[in-house]
Amino acid sequence: MSSIIAYSQVVTAEVPRASWDEAYFSLLSLKAHLQSLPGWQRFDYWARDLDDDNVKLMVVTNWEFPEQLALWLEKGVTTDSVLRSIDPPPISLTVDLYEEIA
C-alpha cells in the first residue's frame, strides 16, 4: 500500500548567467529561513549550464502536510517569488505542485 510522504512545490527556471550568483545566494538564504518553519522537510536544488550561457535550475521544497504547503504558498517567501525578484529576471519559470508517494 502506498502513502504520501511529502507535499512539494517544484520550480524549474532558466536564468541568465548574469543573475546566477544572486539566484544561488538568494536560494541559500531562503533555505536557511525555511528550516525554522513547522512542517518543512527539505529544500533541494540542481543547476546546469546551458549552451546559450544561461543556467537551468530545478528547486524542490517538501512539506510534511498539505496545509503547511498551502500556508507557505499563501503567506510565505516562496522559491518562485525569490527567483522573480532577481535582476535580470528569469527567462522562464514554471511552478508545479506534487505529492511524493512511497
Contacts in CASP RR format, 6 or more apart in sequence:
PFRMAT RR
TARGET T0000
AUTHOR 0000-0000-0000
METHOD contacts of the structure
MODEL  1
MSSIIAYSQVVTAEVPRASWDEAYFSLLSLKAHLQSLPGWQRFDYWARDL
DDDNVKLMVVTNWEFPEQLALWLEKGVTTDSVLRSIDPPPISLTVDLYEE
IA
2 101 0 8 1.000
2 102 0 8 1.000
3 101 0 8 1.000
3 102 0 8 1.000
4 99 0 8 1.000
4 100 0 8 1.000
4 101 0 8 1.000
5 100 0 8 1.000
5 101 0 8 1.000
5 102 0 8 1.000
6 41 0 8 1.000
6 42 0 8 1.000
6 62 0 8 1.000
6 63 0 8 1.000
6 64 0 8 1.000
6 99 0 8 1.000
6 100 0 8 1.000
7 62 0 8 1.000
7 63 0 8 1.000
7 64 0 8 1.000
7 65 0 8 1.000
7 66 0 8 1.000
7 68 0 8 1.000
7 69 0 8 1.000
7 97 0 8 1.000
7 98 0 8 1.000
7 99 0 8 1.000
7 100 0 8 1.000
8 60 0 8 1.000
8 61 0 8 1.000
8 62 0 8 1.000
8 63 0 8 1.000
8 69 0 8 1.000
8 97 0 8 1.000
8 98 0 8 1.000
8 99 0 8 1.000
8 100 0 8 1.000
9 60 0 8 1.000
9 61 0 8 1.000
9 69 0 8 1.000
9 72 0 8 1.000
9 73 0 8 1.000
9 78 0 8 1.000
9 79 0 8 1.000
9 80 0 8 1.000
9 95 0 8 1.000
9 96 0 8 1.000
9 97 0 8 1.000
10 58 0 8 1.000
10 59 0 8 1.000
10 60 0 8 1.000
10 95 0 8 1.000
10 96 0 8 1.000
10 97 0 8 1.000
10 98 0 8 1.000
11 58 0 8 1.000
11 59 0 8 1.000
11 60 0 8 1.000
11 79 0 8 1.000
11 80 0 8 1.000
11 83 0 8 1.000
11 93 0 8 1.000
11 94 0 8 1.000
11 95 0 8 1.000
11 96 0 8 1.000
12 56 0 8 1.000
12 57 0 8 1.000
12 58 0 8 1.000
12 59 0 8 1.000
12 92 0 8 1.000
12 93 0 8 1.000
12 94 0 8 1.000
12 96 0 8 1.000
13 56 0 8 1.000
13 57 0 8 1.000
13 58 0 8 1.000
13 59 0 8 1.000
13 83 0 8 1.000
13 90 0 8 1.000
13 91 0 8 1.000
13 92 0 8 1.000
13 93 0 8 1.000
13 94 0 8 1.000
14 50 0 8 1.000
14 54 0 8 1.000
14 55 0 8 1.000
14 56 0 8 1.000
14 57 0 8 1.000
14 90 0 8 1.000
14 91 0 8 1.000
14 92 0 8 1.000
14 93 0 8 1.000
15 23 0 8 1.000
15 54 0 8 1.000
15 55 0 8 1.000
15 57 0 8 1.000
15 83 0 8 1.000
15 86 0 8 1.000
15 90 0 8 1.000
15 91 0 8 1.000
16 53 0 8 1.000
16 54 0 8 1.000
16 55 0 8 1.000
16 88 0 8 1.000
16 91 0 8 1.000
17 53 0 8 1.000
17 54 0 8 1.000
17 55 0 8 1.000
18 88 0 8 1.000
19 55 0 8 1.000
19 86 0 8 1.000
19 87 0 8 1.000
19 88 0 8 1.000
19 89 0 8 1.000
19 90 0 8 1.000
20 47 0 8 1.000
20 55 0 8 1.000
22 86 0 8 1.000
22 87 0 8 1.000
23 55 0 8 1.000
23 57 0 8 1.000
23 82 0 8 1.000
23 83 0 8 1.000
23 86 0 8 1.000
24 47 0 8 1.000
26 82 0 8 1.000
26 83 0 8 1.000
26 85 0 8 1.000
26 86 0 8 1.000
27 45 0 8 1.000
27 59 0 8 1.000
27 79 0 8 1.000
27 82 0 8 1.000
27 83 0 8 1.000
30 43 0 8 1.000
30 77 0 8 1.000
30 79 0 8 1.000
30 82 0 8 1.000
31 43 0 8 1.000
33 77 0 8 1.000
34 40 0 8 1.000
34 43 0 8 1.000
34 61 0 8 1.000
37 68 0 8 1.000
37 72 0 8 1.000
38 68 0 8 1.000
39 63 0 8 1.000
39 64 0 8 1.000
39 65 0 8 1.000
39 68 0 8 1.000
40 61 0 8 1.000
40 62 0 8 1.000
40 63 0 8 1.000
40 64 0 8 1.000
40 68 0 8 1.000
40 72 0 8 1.000
41 62 0 8 1.000
41 63 0 8 1.000
41 64 0 8 1.000
42 60 0 8 1.000
42 61 0 8 1.000
42 62 0 8 1.000
43 59 0 8 1.000
43 60 0 8 1.000
43 61 0 8 1.000
43 62 0 8 1.000
44 59 0 8 1.000
44 60 0 8 1.000
45 57 0 8 1.000
45 58 0 8 1.000
45 59 0 8 1.000
45 60 0 8 1.000
46 57 0 8 1.000
46 58 0 8 1.000
47 55 0 8 1.000
47 56 0 8 1.000
47 57 0 8 1.000
47 58 0 8 1.000
48 55 0 8 1.000
48 56 0 8 1.000
48 57 0 8 1.000
49 55 0 8 1.000
50 56 0 8 1.000
54 91 0 8 1.000
59 79 0 8 1.000
61 72 0 8 1.000
61 79 0 8 1.000
62 100 0 8 1.000
63 69 0 8 1.000
63 72 0 8 1.000
69 97 0 8 1.000
72 78 0 8 1.000
79 95 0 8 1.000
80 93 0 8 1.000
80 95 0 8 1.000
83 90 0 8 1.000
83 93 0 8 1.000
84 90 0 8 1.000
84 93 0 8 1.000
END
